[in-house]
Amino acid sequence: MIKFGFYRTVVAGLLLGTVACDRIGQDMAPGQGEVDTEEIEYYTLPDQQVAIDLTSISGLSAVTTLYMTQSPRLGNAKFNGSGLLVYTPHSTFVVGEDQFAVSTGNTNKLAKSFRINMAPDSAQIPCNAGPIPDYYRIPENQSLTMDVLKNDRFCDATVDLGSLEVQQQPENGKVTVENGKVLYTPNAGFNGFDFFFYKVKAVFPQKNRTFLSPVKIAVGDPFKDCKILLKDEEVYWKQWFITDSLRIPVLANDQLCKSRPDLPVTISKAPTKGTAKISKNNIVTYYPTNGFTGNDEFTYKRCENGDCLEATAHISINTPDATCELTARNDKGQVSAATLSPDPKKRMIFIYPLGNDAVCAPLRSINITDKPAGIDLEVWPNGVILYRPPVNYTGEFQFKYELTDVKNNKSSATVSLAIK
């Protein structure tokens, strides 16, 4: 059974990026300052772990004792023998967000909140996410040389190939690093799944960053006694815009063994409060009825050689508090001109104004109502505002935006941005 929350990420979705206060982010990892409370985001894929080296995080390098002050709902977070904090998602968690927190025990002094963004596939992960989890399959008793950095995403940062190292050895084999690649040799006769973590450093304009990423390897035949199962899904979702739809990879948590994952699924029982359509790669896209909040469900079927199985996706669309009022709140941010790309096509600043706004009913629109002449602003369908500053531009400006929800409530706020 899948149990996961899916909310639109409206703050800076940058791996190891501080997003506790600032709602304006560039398309690269920002610096981390000394703060009492911050949230750090990571991206991963279904059935892949996230490893966090707490000693590399600002404020925690000298801390000897940490406490788990908020446990994740959709996975487990534990400290391992290597000193890493390892998040392991439930097999039923295939898309959405999970969150947990650690502190020094004095909650008034220092707390770190970690948000796990589970993407249904690597195409949904932004270019600034850093390392992407790897998955390989090899025959029994066969070694494998892996270019684990090939699929990683660092935007304009430079990866230090010499920094690549294995952070944690696998339990059922051995790993070595050779010439920027990783050689894995399984134990003799081993069949099953093996795991390890690698560490790599990326050089950003303002500072270097160290990243950890998991690798999963299927050796031989890990499904000798496997039985095909379809499992239910439980989805918790907030619809930010009336045009938003929910993409559910319904087979991601199912036990398909050696069966072909591309065998089509069908909707055997349609939702009553919306519509469900099957798209490419057996992803079901759910469209709620205009402004609906509450619970809905649909049932899907998968058949192979005449044998059919069914499972149900239960969807809960966030219902706001009765006292909630649409409220746009002012935003303020600063960007260093030195970190902007000299290439006009890549010279972009992403502004996330909804991050601190109170949105109760789905939004019908977000519009720029007042801005200085010559300021190039583009509002995206997901509420992100793209600003393309001219080359060599420095200065400060403000613009106003207005939110309108499906109940025709309106609220406005001002965004102030400085480029220095």
C-alpha positions, -999 to 999 in steps of 0.1 A, spaced: 0 0 0 14 34 -10 11 61 15 26 94 4 21 131 3 24 150 -29 26 188 -26 39 213 -52 74 224 -42 72 261 -43 105 270 -26 139 266 -41 142 229 -49 180 227 -47 199 198 -33 216 209 -1 201 244 -6 188 264 24 152 273 18 140 282 53 135 319 46 145 331 12 119 326 -15 141 336 -44 166 311 -58 190 309 -87 194 278 -109 224 267 -89 230 257 -53 230 288 -30 253 292 0 243 279 35 245 303 64 245 298 101 209 296 110 189 282 139 164 264 117 167 254 81 152 229 56 174 210 33 160 192 2 171 160 -15 158 143 -46 156 105 -51 138 78 -71 115 50 -60 132 23 -39 164 43 -36 180 55 -4 192 90 5 225 92 25 232 124 44 266 133 58 257 155 87 293 166 93 292 184 59 261 205 69 266 240 83 262 240 121 265 202 125 302 196 118 312 198 155 280 182 170 286 149 187 250 140 197 219 144 176 182 134 181 155 125 157 129 151 166 105 143 137 102 109 121 94 105 84 59 91 75 68 74 43 102 58 51 128 52 79 157 75 88 185 59 109 221 66 117 243 39 103 277 26 115 296 50 92 281 80 108 256 87 80 220 95 83 203 71 59 167 76 47 151 44 33 117 50 16 90 25 20 86 4 -11 51 19 -14 64 55 -16 68 63 -53 61 100 -57 57 131 -36 74 144 -5 84 132 30 100 151 58 120 145 90 141 165 114 171 162 138 182 185 165 209 188 191 184 182 218 180 219 225 151 227 201 156 264 207 192 263 195 196 242 164 172 220 143 176 207 107 146 197 87 151 174 57 127 171 28 128 141 5 114 148 -30 105 115 -46 104 118 -84 85 91 -104 114 91 -129 147 109 -135 131 132 -161 112 149 -132 144 158 -114 158 193 -119 193 199 -133 205 212 -100 197 181 -80 233 168 -80 238 130 -80 210 108 -93 205 73 -78 219 45 -100 205 11 -107 224 -17 -125 218 -54 -134 246 -80 -139 248 -118 -141 260 -139 -112 298 -139 -106 304 -110 -130 321 -77 -122 309 -44 -135 325 -10 -142 301 18 -136 302 54 -147 281 65 -117 285 102 -125 272 100 -160 235 107 -151 243 132 -123 231 168 -126 251 198 -114 240 225 -139 271 247 -145 291 234 -115 324 215 -122 327 179 -108 360 170 -91 366 135 -105 395 130 -81 371 134 -51 350 103 -61 352 77 -34 331 50 -19 315 61 14 300 27 24 310 -7 10 282 -31 -1 274 -61 21 276 -87 -7 306 -75 -28 335 -51 -30 338 -17 -47 369 2 -58 373 35 -76 394 36 -108 399 66 -131 367 83 -121 346 51 -124 335 25 -99 343 -13 -102 319 -36 -84 326 -73 -78 299 -94 -62 307 -122 -38 309 -156 -54 275 -172 -58 256 -142 -46 221 -136 -61 200 -106 -50 203 -69 -45 234 -51 -32 238 -14 -23 266 11 -17 270 49 -14 296 71 -32 308 106 -24 318 133 -49 326 170 -47 312 197 -70 328 231 -74 303 259 -74 311 296 -80 309 305 -43 320 273 -25 326 236 -29 299 210 -20 301 173 -12 273 150 -22 264 114 -14 244 91 -37 232 55 -36 238 27 -61 216 -4 -63 228 -35 -82 207 -65 -91 230 -95 -92 220 -128 -110 183 -137 -104 170 -118 -74 134 -130 -81 138 -168 -78 107 -172 -55 89 -140 -66 51 -138 -69 35 -110 -89 15 -87 -66 -4 -54 -72 -5 -31 -42 -29 -3 -33 -18 33 -33 -27 61 -8 -20 96 -22 -21 128 -2 -21 158 -25 -26 196 -25 -39 212 -57 -23 246 -60 -37 255 -94 -70 245 -109 -51 232 -139 -29 209 -118 -32 172 -124 -17 144 -103 6 118 -120 7 84 -102 31 57 -114 8 30 -101 32 1 -109 61 16 -91 52 -1 -58 39 -33 -73 59 -66 -73 63 -75 -109 91 -100 -106 104 -108 -141 72 -97 -157 73 -70 -184 67 -36 -168 53 -23 -201 23 -45 -201 -7 -21 -202 -29 -13 -173 -66 -4 -176 -90 16 -153 -115 -10 -141 -133 15 -118 -132 52 -125 -130 79 -98 -162 96 -89 -148 131 -81 -125 134 -111 -112 116 -141 -82 92 -146 -63 87 -178 -35 63 -185 -5 78 -202 29 67 -213 48 42 -191 16 32 -173 14 64 -154 -22 74 -144 -30 111 -146 -58 121 -122 -78 153 -128 -100 163 -99 -134 179 -106 -132 217 -105 -120 227 -70 -128 194 -54 -112 186 -20 -117 154 -1 -113 117 -9 -116 99 -42 -103 66 -56 -100 45 -87 -91 9 -94 -67 -3 -121 -62 -38 -136 -32 -56 -151 -35 -88 -170 -8 -113 -182 -15 -146 -200 -51 -144 -189 -44 -138 -153 -56 -104 -140 -49 -85 -108 -64 -53 -95 -54 -26 -70 -69 7 -58 -55 41 -56 -69 61 -28 -65 99 -32 -69 125 -5 -69 161 -18 -60 186 10 -90 203 26 -80 238 40 -90 249 75 -123 266 77 -106 299 88 -82 299 59 -81 330 38 -62 335 5 -32 357 15 -3 367 -7 27 378 14 56 400 5 89 384 -6 125 398 -5 157 383 -18 192 391 -30 213 374 -57 250 378 -63 257 391 -98 290 371 -99 271 338 -98 249 345 -128 259 329 -161 274 352 -188 253 333 -214 220 352 -218 202 319 -224 213 305 -190 211 338 -172 180 331 -152 166 337 -117 137 317 -105 113 334 -81 90 312 -59 64 337 -45 39 310 -34 62 296 -8 50 318 20 15 325 8 -17 310 23 -35 293 -6 -68 278 5 -87 269 -26 -70 261 -60 -57 291 -78 -72 302 -111 -43 325 -119 -12 344 -108 -6 377 -127 20 404 -126 1 436 -119 29 462 -117 65 461 -127 93 485 -138 97 490 -176 123 467 -192 120 440 -165 116 406 -183 93 385 -161 76 352 -172 49 335 -151 50 297 -154 19 275 -151 32 262 -117 35 296 -102 72 301 -107 82 335 -120 113 335 -143 134 367 -144 161 371 -171 184 399 -159 205 417 -186 242 410 -187 261 433 -163 229 444 -146 230 453 -109 204 471 -89 171 466 -70 135 466 -82 101 455 -70 70 441 -87 35 432 -76 16 400 -83 -20 391 -77 -35 357 -69 -70 347 -79 -86 314 -67 -116 294 -80 -139 312 -56 -128 346 -71 -109 356 -39 -80 379 -47 -48 389 -28 -17 408 -38 19 411 -26 52 427 -35 85 409 -44 117 429 -39 148 416 -56 184 430 -53 212 419 -77 246 430 -63 
